[in-house]
Amino acid sequence: MASSSAYKLSNQLQGHQGDVRAVATHSHSSGSSLVISASRDKTASVWTRRAGGRNFEPPETLPGHGGYVNSCAWLSDGADGLFALTGGQDKLVNAYQVKVGGDGRAIPSISADFTLVGHEDNVSTLDVGPGGSYVVSGSWDKTARVWKNWQCVATLKGHLQAVWAVVAVDSDRILTASADKLVRLWSISRPQEPIAVFAGHSDAVRGLHLLPGEGSFASCSNDGNINVWSISSPHRPMQVLSGHTSFVYSLTALPTGELVSSGEDRSVRIWREGSLVQTLTVPAISVWTVAALSDGDVVCGSSDNFIHIFTRDASRVAEAGEIEAYDRSVSSQALNKTQVGDIRKDQVPGKEALNKAGTREGETKMVSASGGVIEAYQWSTASSSWEKVGEVVGGVGSGTKKLYEGKEYDYVFDVDIADDAPPLKLPYNLSENAYMAAQRFLERNELPMSYLEQVVGFIDKNTEGQTLGVGQDTSTYVDPYSGTGRYIPPPAGGAGGSNGAAQPGAAAATKALAILPVREAQSFKQANLPALEGKLKELSATHSGGSVDATQTVAQLTAALQAGAAATPIDLSPILSGLESWPSSARFPLLDLVRLACLFPTTPAANELLPLILSASGWHAASWPSTDSKAAETNTMLCARALANAFSSSTATGGSALLSSSTGAADLQPLLACPHFAHLSKPGRVAFATVLLNLSTNLVSGSNAIDSSALLEAINRLLTEEPGDDEVVYRTLIAQGNVLFAAGEGKKSGKPVTLPVGAVQLGGDAAQAWGQRLGGGSPRIKEVLEEITEVGKRL
């Protein structure tokens, strides 16, 4: 019988430094509850909650993957014991034996005991057959593979796009779900063709789960629906559950028979007999994954880097202070307008509208609060009250990902080429170079490259200069991890960011800093190396400045990006000749290669490379060119991204080593001048703000190679000259806060840093001006300004 009590927060597990993409649970015979979590920080972790407890032990980390870890599962075979399985971006499935001691704590192997090799792309999903009889994995390579005794025994081919979910039905049958909108049923013994195909979703199918009893399962999709199917009847779903307001990513079932779902609308939802009975709001945009423990507790992983656990058992409910802090974190979230639909402020009622009870669980209502702020509330049937879930603000781009050929993009434009022909599709992600997207579009449709500038202009105009935050790491395959597209600083010293989860036990009156300082430098890692190499070959054949053979450089970079490290310094010597001899309009692919190379040790070293790329980009040109200004814009933007990468690098030739060299230090002063900042497009201004942010992280780490006064003056210049972009202002304010924080720390340690009083005052005035201009509609600007004020008191 289903429980009638409501779920409440039980715990929040903090340890990952990236989105938690997958969780899997296991109940051990010792009474311990075990959880595996897989994250975009390139690690997986094993968490133990001993019998009768609420809290989990510190996690055990599973090393070994060379990229994002995106899937996980438990295998218990009853013979060799228990294995934690993980799959990831490096195309591998790793298996770690896990032993549970007499104290109930799980201890995994220090390295993978088995590695399953065969997939040709990211391993996005894993499941295990009854009794640990086999492992099934699904991949972006459009296949699922079946493994027995750690060997591949069957490859299931038939999906037209990435496989997002797999479920082991029984000892012979497997369900797979794909971005091609279909679910397929397979037989391991006859893997050549699917047994059945289930067509009922209008968008990519993201999750699957077998339902209690015989013969039914549920699927969830980017179309926002959950379909309930009979395995024996693929013609149409038995039931369609609607309630989510965006993509639905994951499903699980409770011991009570209830269904649980999670998605892009910041929610975990509980369904009973086809009806929504409770909505749990999470302080993160994306709730990627959900799983259930045998005691009915719900475990979810999300884009705030946390694992959130909810319970109906009063003995495992979190302390009142933790719940209060969590609720505060939820209610302070900034909601993109696209998450709640189009809003006309003049038609939004006041808070008196909340006096009328809601009609259903999860019903959303917008009300106008003081200062014209639009607040979002959801109706909770459990508490019979409206609960605030955030404030509605403007957002980046359309706010909703578009699916094109199985991959998600920020934009998919219709481009009319001829009156008598259907429009062509132009997919574009805010994180990529507009030139690369334009070239891809022209090549795909066999159109002349002479249209390149025209297509780039079309992209710029129709995206209105929007860009994603720097913390994105995309690859040639467009990464379908949607998010807000705004820069959210990573946790500093264990404290959550402004959009992160509430810290367990946080007190309401504390003035502890949650955002500042930001200690981790940011980088620009997105790459389309095949397209870059193709463009270089094309330009080598058409320009009189000499050919450039970048084959070896591209090969080195490809290997380094895949491995996360370079075996040998990246040889840029072939690139430098082109930077010196090619016209500025042709340099952008060369500078883009340099940008990527700056993530690793290079030849020549970074301190020698710095003046060369500054010169090639025209960084210090006496005047902004009246012609070819688009090329100057692009080159300067790529140069700034290269500098940001160089200053973020922890290698012996990057970061503080670059700054401490005599050449690097000499070039720093003119670098900070950036006389053409006002001429740059938003991507260029964001990149330069990131350079300042990364320099400020070196100050926070204790480096004395940077002139704090010069850096503060550069920050002030940006705050003064920036025309009005929230993204640029936020990153620059983070840099300002870091400089002030470092000065305060120096004062405490007896190594005071003298900042010009005038510069501090000017910076404070500029920051407050932005607070008045943007703070009302941008909670993150307001929050970081409050912390800058707090840091300033410590000087």
C-alpha positions in Angstrom: 0.0 0.0 0.0 1.3 3.4 -0.9 2.4 5.7 1.9 0.4 8.9 2.4 3.2 10.8 4.1 5.1 13.5 2.3 8.8 13.3 1.4 11.1 15.7 3.2 14.8 16.5 2.9 17.0 13.9 4.6 20.5 14.7 3.5 22.7 16.4 0.9 25.9 14.8 -0.1 28.7 17.2 -1.2 31.9 16.0 -2.8 31.7 16.3 -6.5 33.0 19.4 -8.4 30.7 18.9 -11.4 27.2 17.9 -12.3 26.1 14.6 -10.8 24.9 12.8 -14.0 23.9 9.4 -12.6 23.2 7.6 -9.3 22.6 4.0 -8.5 21.6 2.3 -5.2 22.3 -1.0 -3.5 21.1 -2.5 -0.3 23.7 -4.7 1.3 23.0 -7.7 3.5 24.8 -5.9 6.4 22.0 -3.3 6.4 24.1 -0.6 4.8 22.6 1.5 2.0 25.2 2.1 -0.8 25.1 4.8 -3.5 27.3 5.2 -6.6 27.4 8.7 -8.1 28.9 9.6 -11.5 29.9 13.1 -12.3 31.2 15.5 -14.9 34.2 16.1 -12.6 35.6 12.9 -14.2 35.1 10.9 -11.0 32.6 8.5 -9.5 32.1 7.9 -5.8 30.8 5.3 -3.5 28.8 6.5 -0.5 27.8 4.4 2.5 24.9 4.9 5.0 25.1 2.3 7.8 22.1 0.5 9.1 19.8 2.7 11.2 21.6 6.0 10.3 20.7 9.1 8.4 24.2 10.4 7.5 26.5 9.0 4.9 30.2 8.3 5.4 32.7 10.3 3.4 32.8 9.0 -0.1 35.3 6.6 -1.6 36.5 7.9 -5.0 36.7 5.6 -8.1 39.5 6.9 -10.3 40.3 5.8 -13.8 38.1 7.6 -16.4 39.7 10.2 -18.8 36.5 12.3 -19.2 33.1 12.9 -17.8 31.6 9.9 -15.9 28.0 9.7 -17.1 26.6 6.4 -16.0 26.8 3.9 -13.2 25.2 0.6 -11.9 25.7 -2.1 -9.3 26.5 -5.7 -10.1 26.0 -8.3 -7.4 26.6 -11.8 -8.8 26.4 -13.8 -5.5 29.8 -15.4 -6.3 32.6 -12.9 -6.6 30.7 -10.4 -4.7 29.8 -6.8 -5.5 31.0 -4.5 -8.3 30.5 -0.8 -8.9 30.2 -0.2 -12.7 30.9 3.2 -14.3 30.8 4.4 -17.9 31.9 7.7 -19.4 33.0 10.0 -22.1 36.2 8.0 -22.6 34.0 5.2 -24.2 34.9 2.7 -21.4 33.0 0.8 -18.8 35.0 0.2 -15.6 34.2 -2.4 -12.9 35.5 -2.0 -9.4 35.1 -4.7 -6.8 33.6 -3.4 -3.6 34.0 -5.1 -0.2 31.8 -4.3 2.7 33.5 -4.6 6.1 32.2 -5.8 9.4 31.4 -2.2 10.2 29.1 -2.0 7.2 31.3 0.4 5.2 31.9 -0.2 1.5 35.6 -0.1 0.3 36.1 -0.3 -3.5 39.3 -1.3 -5.3 41.8 1.4 -5.8 41.7 0.9 -9.5 39.4 -0.8 -12.0 39.4 -4.6 -11.8 37.9 -4.9 -15.3 37.6 -2.5 -18.2 35.1 -3.2 -21.0 36.3 -1.8 -24.3 34.2 -1.7 -27.5 32.0 1.5 -27.6 33.0 4.2 -30.0 31.6 7.1 -28.1 30.4 8.2 -24.7 28.8 5.4 -22.5 25.6 7.1 -21.4 23.7 4.4 -19.6 24.3 1.0 -17.8 22.1 -1.7 -16.3 22.6 -5.3 -15.0 20.7 -8.4 -15.7 19.0 -10.6 -13.1 21.4 -12.0 -10.6 24.3 -10.2 -12.2 24.0 -12.5 -15.2 25.1 -9.8 -17.7 25.8 -6.1 -18.1 24.2 -3.9 -20.8 25.6 -0.6 -21.8 24.2 2.1 -24.1 26.3 4.7 -26.0 26.2 7.8 -28.2 27.6 5.5 -30.9 23.9 4.5 -31.4 24.4 0.9 -30.1 23.9 -1.1 -26.9 26.3 -3.8 -25.9 25.8 -6.9 -23.8 28.6 -8.2 -21.7 29.0 -11.6 -20.0 32.0 -12.5 -18.0 33.4 -9.1 -18.9 33.3 -9.9 -22.6 31.0 -8.5 -25.3 28.6 -11.2 -26.5 26.1 -9.0 -28.4 25.9 -5.6 -30.1 22.4 -4.2 -30.6 22.3 -2.0 -33.7 19.3 -0.3 -35.0 18.8 3.1 -33.4 19.5 6.1 -35.6 20.7 8.4 -32.8 22.4 8.1 -29.4 21.2 5.5 -27.0 20.2 7.3 -23.7 18.8 4.5 -21.6 18.9 0.7 -21.3 16.9 -1.7 -19.0 17.6 -5.4 -18.5 14.0 -6.9 -18.6 15.0 -10.5 -17.9 17.7 -13.0 -18.7 17.2 -12.6 -22.5 15.3 -9.3 -23.2 16.6 -5.7 -23.1 14.9 -2.4 -23.6 16.8 0.5 -25.2 15.7 4.2 -25.6 17.2 6.7 -28.0 17.4 10.2 -29.2 15.6 8.9 -32.3 12.4 9.1 -30.2 12.0 5.3 -30.1 12.1 2.5 -27.5 13.2 -0.9 -28.8 12.9 -4.4 -27.3 15.7 -6.9 -28.0 16.6 -10.5 -27.5 20.2 -11.3 -26.5 20.0 -14.6 -28.2 18.7 -13.1 -31.4 20.3 -9.6 -31.5 20.1 -8.9 -35.2 16.7 -7.2 -35.1 14.5 -5.8 -32.4 11.6 -7.8 -31.2 9.4 -4.7 -30.9 9.5 -1.0 -31.4 7.6 1.5 -29.1 6.7 4.8 -30.8 4.9 7.3 -28.7 7.2 10.2 -27.8 7.7 13.3 -30.0 11.2 13.9 -28.8 14.3 12.1 -27.6 13.6 9.4 -25.0 15.9 9.9 -22.0 15.0 7.3 -19.4 13.4 3.8 -18.9 12.3 1.9 -15.8 10.6 -1.5 -15.3 7.5 -1.2 -13.2 6.6 -3.5 -10.3 4.6 -6.5 -11.4 4.7 -8.2 -14.7 5.1 -6.8 -18.2 5.1 -3.0 -18.0 7.6 -0.2 -18.1 7.7 3.5 -18.2 9.7 5.8 -20.5 10.4 9.6 -20.2 11.3 12.1 -22.9 12.4 15.6 -23.8 8.8 16.0 -24.8 8.0 16.4 -21.1 5.9 13.3 -20.9 6.1 9.9 -19.1 4.6 7.0 -21.1 3.5 3.8 -19.4 3.7 0.7 -21.7 2.8 -2.9 -21.7 5.8 -4.8 -23.1 3.4 -7.1 -25.0 1.6 -4.1 -26.7 4.0 -1.7 -28.4 1.2 0.0 -30.4 0.4 2.8 -28.0 1.1 3.6 -24.4 -1.4 2.5 -21.7 -1.1 5.9 -20.0 0.6 9.2 -20.5 1.7 11.2 -17.4 2.0 15.0 -17.9 3.2 17.4 -15.2 6.8 18.2 -15.9 7.3 21.6 -17.6 10.6 20.6 -19.5 12.7 17.6 -20.4 12.2 14.5 -18.2 15.5 12.8 -17.7 15.2 9.9 -15.3 12.7 7.4 -13.7 12.7 5.0 -10.8 10.1 3.1 -8.8 9.5 2.9 -5.1 8.9 -0.2 -3.0 5.3 1.1 -2.7 4.8 0.9 -6.5 4.9 4.6 -6.9 6.8 6.1 -9.9 9.4 8.8 -9.4 10.7 11.2 -12.2 13.2 14.0 -12.5 14.0 16.6 -15.1 15.1 19.9 -16.4 12.4 21.8 -14.5 14.3 21.6 -11.2 11.9 18.9 -9.8 11.5 15.4 -8.6 7.9 14.2 -8.9 6.1 11.4 -7.2 3.3 9.6 -9.1 0.7 7.3 -7.7 -1.7 5.4 -9.9 -1.3 7.9 -12.7 -1.7 11.0 -10.5 1.0 13.4 -9.3 1.0 13.4 -5.5 4.1 15.4 -4.6 6.6 17.7 -6.3 10.1 18.1 -4.7 11.9 21.2 -5.9 15.7 21.0 -6.1 17.9 24.1 -6.0 19.4 23.3 -9.4 18.2 23.7 -13.0 18.8 20.1 -14.1 17.9 17.1 -11.9 19.7 14.6 -14.1 19.1 11.3 -12.3 16.9 9.7 -9.7 17.0 6.3 -7.9 15.3 4.7 -4.9 16.7 2.9 -1.8 15.0 -0.2 -0.5 13.7 1.7 2.4 11.8 4.1 0.1 14.2 7.0 0.3 14.7 8.9 -3.0 18.2 9.8 -4.2 18.8 12.4 -7.0 21.8 13.9 -8.7 21.7 17.4 -10.2 23.6 20.2 -11.8 24.5 21.9 -8.5 27.1 19.1 -7.9 25.1 17.7 -5.0 23.3 14.5 -4.3 20.0 15.2 -2.6 18.2 12.6 -0.5 14.5 12.7 0.5 12.7 10.5 3.0 9.2 9.8 4.4 10.7 8.3 7.6 10.7 10.8 10.5 13.8 9.3 12.0 15.8 10.2 8.8 14.4 13.7 8.2 17.1 16.4 8.3 17.4 18.9 11.2 15.1 21.9 11.2 18.1 24.2 10.4 19.1 22.2 7.4 15.6 22.2 6.0 15.2 25.9 6.6 18.5 26.6 4.7 17.5 24.2 1.9 14.1 25.9 1.5 15.8 29.3 1.5 18.1 28.1 -1.3 15.2 26.8 -3.3 13.1 30.0 -2.9 16.1 32.3 -3.8 16.6 30.6 -7.2 16.5 32.7 -10.3 14.0 31.2 -12.8 14.5 31.8 -16.5 11.3 33.2 -18.1 11.3 30.2 -20.4 10.9 27.9 -17.5 7.5 29.3 -16.6 6.3 30.6 -20.0 5.7 34.0 -21.4 4.8 36.6 -18.7 3.1 39.9 -19.0 3.9 41.9 -15.9 0.8 43.9 -16.1 -1.3 40.8 -15.9 0.4 39.2 -12.9 -1.6 39.3 -9.7 -0.3 40.5 -6.4 0.4 38.2 -3.4 -3.2 38.2 -2.5 -3.7 35.6 -5.2 -1.9 33.1 -2.8 -4.9 33.3 -0.5 -6.8 30.9 -2.8 -5.8 27.3 -2.5 -4.3 25.4 -5.4 -6.2 22.8 -7.3 -3.5 20.2 -7.8 0.0 19.2 -6.7 2.7 21.1 -8.4 0.4 23.8 -9.8 2.5 27.0 -10.5 1.4 30.5 -9.9 3.2 33.8 -10.6 2.7 36.8 -8.3 4.0 40.3 -8.3 6.1 41.1 -5.2 7.6 44.4 -4.1 9.9 46.2 -6.5 8.1 44.6 -9.5 9.8 41.3 -8.9 7.8 38.3 -10.3 7.9 35.4 -7.8 7.0 31.8 -8.7 5.1 29.6 -6.2 4.1 25.9 -6.4 1.1 24.3 -4.6 2.0 21.6 -2.1 -0.8 19.2 -1.3 1.2 17.8 1.6 1.4 21.2 3.4 -1.7 22.7 1.8 0.2 25.8 1.1 2.0 27.7 -1.7 5.8 27.3 -1.6 8.1 29.8 -3.2 10.3 28.2 -5.8 12.2 31.2 -7.2 12.1 34.6 -8.8 11.6 35.0 -12.6 14.4 36.8 -14.5 15.5 37.1 -18.1 17.7 34.3 -19.4 20.3 33.4 -22.0 19.1 32.6 -25.5 15.8 30.8 -25.8 16.4 28.9 -22.6 15.1 25.7 -24.2 17.4 23.3 -26.1 16.4 22.3 -29.6 17.0 18.7 -30.9 18.5 18.3 -34.3 19.6 14.9 -35.6 19.7 13.6 -32.1 21.9 16.4 -30.6 20.7 19.3 -28.6 21.5 22.9 -29.6 20.7 26.3 -28.2 19.3 27.4 -31.7 18.2 25.6 -34.8 17.5 28.3 -37.4 15.5 28.0 -40.6 17.5 29.5 -43.4 15.7 30.3 -46.7 18.1 29.9 -49.6 15.6 30.0 -52.5 11.9 30.8 -52.8 11.1 27.4 -54.3 13.1 25.3 -51.9 12.4 24.3 -48.2 14.5 26.1 -45.6 17.8 24.6 -44.5 18.5 23.9 -40.9 21.4 25.8 -39.2 22.1 24.3 -35.7 24.2 26.5 -33.4 25.4 26.2 -29.8 26.3 29.4 -27.9 29.5 27.7 -26.7 31.0 27.3 -30.2 32.8 29.6 -32.6 30.3 31.2 -35.0 32.7 30.7 -37.9 33.0 27.0 -37.2 29.2 26.7 -37.2 28.9 28.7 -40.4 31.5 26.6 -42.1 29.8 23.4 -41.1 26.5 24.7 -42.4 27.9 25.7 -45.8 29.9 22.4 -46.2 26.9 20.3 -45.3 24.7 22.0 -47.8 27.4 22.3 -50.5 27.1 26.1 -50.5 30.0 28.5 -51.5 32.4 29.5 -48.8 32.0 33.1 -50.0 28.8 33.1 -47.9 30.9 32.6 -44.7 30.8 36.2 -43.4 27.1 36.5 -44.3 26.2 33.4 -42.3 28.3 34.5 -39.3 26.5 37.8 -39.4 23.2 36.0 -39.5 24.2 34.0 -36.4 25.4 37.1 -34.5 22.2 39.0 -35.3 19.8 36.2 -34.4 21.6 35.3 -31.2 21.8 38.9 -30.1 25.3 38.4 -28.9 24.4 35.7 -26.3 27.1 33.3 -25.1 27.4 30.5 -22.7 29.3 30.6 -19.5 33.0 29.6 -19.6 32.5 26.5 -17.5 31.3 24.5 -20.5 33.4 21.7 -21.9 31.9 20.6 -25.2 33.4 18.4 -27.8 32.9 17.6 -31.5 29.8 15.8 -30.5 27.6 18.6 -29.1 27.3 17.9 -25.4 23.6 17.6 -24.6 23.9 18.7 -21.0 21.6 21.6 -21.0 21.8 24.3 -18.3 21.3 27.9 -17.7 24.2 29.1 -19.9 25.4 31.5 -17.2 28.7 31.5 -15.4 28.2 30.0 -11.9 31.4 30.0 -9.9 32.6 26.6 -8.5 32.5 26.1 -4.8 35.3 27.8 -2.9 36.7 26.0 0.1 33.7 23.7 0.2 31.1 26.4 0.2 28.3 26.3 -2.4 27.9 28.9 -5.0 25.0 31.3 -5.3 22.9 28.8 -7.3 24.1 25.8 -5.4 22.6 23.7 -2.6 22.2 25.1 0.8 25.0 24.0 3.1 23.8 21.5 5.7 23.3 23.2 9.0 23.7 26.7 7.6 22.4 29.3 10.0 20.1 32.0 8.7 22.0 34.9 10.2 25.5 33.8 9.1 27.6 36.2 7.1 29.9 33.4 5.8 30.9 33.9 2.1 29.2 31.5 -0.3 30.6 32.8 -3.5 33.9 34.6 -2.8 36.7 33.8 -3.2 36.6 31.9 -6.5 39.8 29.9 -6.4 39.5 27.9 -9.6 40.4 29.5 -12.8 38.1 29.0 -15.8 39.1 27.7 -19.3 37.7 27.5 -22.8 38.0 23.9 -23.9 35.3 23.5 -26.5 36.8 22.2 -29.8 36.0 21.1 -33.3 39.4 20.0 -34.4 38.5 18.3 -37.6 36.7 21.5 -38.8 39.7 23.6 -37.7 42.1 21.4 -39.6 39.9 21.5 -42.7 39.8 25.3 -42.5 43.6 25.5 -42.2 44.0 23.3 -45.3 41.6 25.5 -47.2 43.4 28.7 -46.2 46.8 27.2 -46.9 45.7 26.7 -50.5 44.3 30.1 -51.0 46.5 32.6 -49.2 49.8 33.8 -50.4 51.3 33.9 -46.9 52.6 30.4 -47.2 51.1 27.0 -46.3 50.7 25.7 -42.7 50.9 22.0 -42.0 49.0 21.6 -38.7 48.6 17.8 -38.9 51.0 17.0 -36.1 49.7 19.9 -33.9 46.1 18.8 -34.4 47.0 15.1 -33.6 48.8 16.2 -30.4 45.8 18.3 -29.3 43.3 15.6 -30.1 45.2 13.1 -27.9 45.8 15.7 -25.1 42.1 16.8 -25.0 41.0 13.2 -24.8 43.5 12.3 -22.1 43.2 15.5 -20.2 47.0 15.9 -20.4 49.7 16.2 -23.0 52.4 13.5 -23.3 54.8 16.0 -24.7 54.6 19.8 -25.2 52.3 20.9 -28.0 54.5 21.9 -30.9 53.1 25.3 -32.2 56.1 26.2 -34.4 54.2 25.4 -37.7 51.4 27.7 -36.5 53.6 30.7 -35.6 54.7 31.1 -39.2 51.1 31.5 -40.3 50.4 34.0 -37.5 53.3 36.1 -38.8 52.6 35.9 -42.5 48.8 35.4 -43.0 46.5 38.4 -43.2 44.4 39.1 -40.1 41.2 37.9 -41.8 42.7 34.4 -42.1 44.3 34.0 -38.7 41.3 32.9 -36.6 41.8 29.1 -37.0 45.5 29.5 -36.1 44.6 31.5 -33.0 41.9 28.9 -32.1 44.6 26.2 -32.2 46.8 28.3 -30.0 43.8 28.8 -27.6 43.5 25.0 -27.1 47.3 24.5 -26.9 47.5 27.0 -24.0 45.7 24.4 -21.9 48.9 22.3 -22.0 52.7 22.8 -22.1 53.7 24.2 -25.4 56.7 24.7 -27.7 57.6 27.6 -27.6 56.8 28.0 -23.9 53.8 30.2 -22.9 55.9 33.1 -21.8 57.4 33.3 -25.3 54.1 32.6 -26.9 52.3 35.5 -25.1 53.8 38.4 -27.1 53.4 36.6 -30.4 49.6 36.0 -30.0 49.1 39.5 -28.7 50.8 40.9 -31.8 48.9 38.5 -34.2 45.6 39.5 -32.8 46.2 43.2 -32.9 45.7 43.5 -29.2 47.8 46.6 -28.8 47.1 48.2 -32.2 47.0 52.0 -32.1 43.5 52.2 -33.6 40.6 49.8 -34.2 40.5 49.0 -38.0 37.7 50.6 -39.9 37.7 47.7 -42.4 38.0 44.0 -41.5 36.7 44.9 -38.0 34.9 41.5 -37.8 38.2 39.7 -38.2 39.8 42.0 -35.5 36.8 41.2 -33.2 37.2 37.4 -33.7 41.0 37.4 -33.4 40.9 39.5 -30.2 38.3 37.2 -28.7 40.3 34.1 -29.5 43.5 35.8 -28.1 41.6 36.5 -24.9 40.4 32.9 -24.7 44.0 31.7 -25.2 45.2 34.0 -22.4 42.5 32.8 -20.1 43.5 29.2 -20.8 47.2 30.1 -20.3 46.5 31.7 -16.9 44.3 28.8 -15.9 46.9 26.1 -16.7 48.5 24.3 -13.8 51.4 23.1 -16.0 55.0 24.1 -15.4 54.7 26.5 -18.3 51.4 28.1 -17.5 49.5 29.9 -14.7 51.7 31.4 -12.0 54.8 30.1 -13.8 53.9 32.3 -16.8 53.3 35.3 -14.5 56.5 34.9 -12.6 58.7 34.8 -15.7 60.3 38.1 -16.6 58.8 38.1 -20.1 55.3 37.2 -18.8 55.5 39.9 -16.1 56.7 42.5 -18.6 53.7 41.8 -21.0 51.2 41.9 -18.2 50.9 45.6 -17.9 50.1 46.4 -21.5 47.9 43.3 -21.6 45.6 44.7 -18.9 45.2 47.9 -20.9 43.1 46.3 -23.6 42.4 49.7 -25.3 39.8 48.3 -27.7 37.5 46.6 -25.1 34.6 48.8 -26.1 34.8 47.6 -29.7 34.6 43.9 -28.8 31.5 41.8 -29.2 30.0 40.1 -26.2 32.1 36.9 -26.7 35.3 39.0 -26.7 34.3 41.0 -23.6 33.3 37.8 -21.8 36.7 36.3 -22.7 38.6 39.4 -21.4 36.6 39.4 -18.2 37.6 35.8 -17.8 41.3 36.7 -18.2 40.9 39.2 -15.3 39.0 36.5 -13.3 41.8 34.0 -13.8 44.5 36.5 -12.9 42.5 37.2 -9.7 42.5 33.5 -8.8 46.3 33.6 -8.8 46.2 36.5 -6.3 43.8 34.5 -4.1 46.3 31.5 -4.2 49.0 33.8 -2.7 50.9 34.7 -5.9 52.8 37.9 -5.7 53.6 38.0 -9.4 50.6 40.2 -10.2 50.3 43.9 -9.5 47.1 44.0 -7.6 46.7 47.7 -8.2 47.1 47.3 -12.0 44.6 44.4 -12.0 42.1 46.4 -9.9 42.4 49.4 -12.3 41.7 47.0 -15.3 38.7 45.7 -13.5 37.4 49.2 -12.9 38.0 50.0 -16.6 35.8 47.1 -17.6 33.1 48.0 -15.1 33.1 51.5 -16.5 33.2 50.7 -20.2 30.9 47.6 -20.3 27.8 48.6 -22.2 25.4 46.4 -20.1 25.9 42.7 -20.3 25.0 40.8 -17.1 27.6 38.0 -17.9 30.5 40.3 -18.4 29.6 42.3 -15.3 29.3 39.2 -13.1 32.7 37.8 -14.0 34.3 41.2 -13.5 32.7 41.6 -10.1 34.0 38.1 -9.1 37.5 39.3 -10.1 37.0 42.5 -8.1 35.9 40.5 -5.1 38.9 38.2 -5.4 41.3 41.1 -5.4 39.8 42.6 -2.3 39.7 39.2 -0.6 43.4 38.6 -1.4 44.2 42.1 0.1 42.3 41.2 3.2 44.0 37.9 3.6 47.4 39.6 3.1 46.5 42.0 5.9 45.7 39.1 8.3 48.9 37.2 7.5 51.1 40.2 8.0 51.8 40.7 4.3 49.6 43.7 3.5 48.8 44.6 -0.1 48.4 48.3 -0.6 45.6 49.2 -3.0 45.1 52.8 -4.1 42.3 54.3 -2.1 41.0 56.0 -5.2 40.9 52.8 -7.2 39.1 51.0 -4.4 36.5 53.8 -4.2 36.1 53.9 -8.0 35.6 50.2 -8.1 33.1 50.4 -5.3 31.1 53.1 -7.1 31.2 51.3 -10.4 30.0 48.0 -8.7 27.2 49.7 -6.9 26.1 51.4 -10.1 25.8 48.0 -11.7 23.9 46.8 -8.7 21.3 49.6 -9.2 21.2 48.9 -12.9 21.0 45.1 -12.9 20.7 43.9 -9.3 16.9 44.1 -9.3 16.6 41.6 -12.1 19.7 39.6 -11.5 19.9 37.9 -8.0 23.5 36.7 -8.7 24.6 40.3 -9.2 22.9 41.3 -6.0 24.5 38.4 -4.1 28.0 39.0 -5.3 27.7 42.7 -4.5 26.7 41.9 -1.0 29.7 39.7 -0.6 32.0 42.3 -2.1 30.7 44.7 0.5 31.4 42.2 3.3 34.9 41.5 2.0 35.5 45.3 1.8 34.8 45.6 5.5 37.7 43.3 6.2 40.3 45.5 4.6 
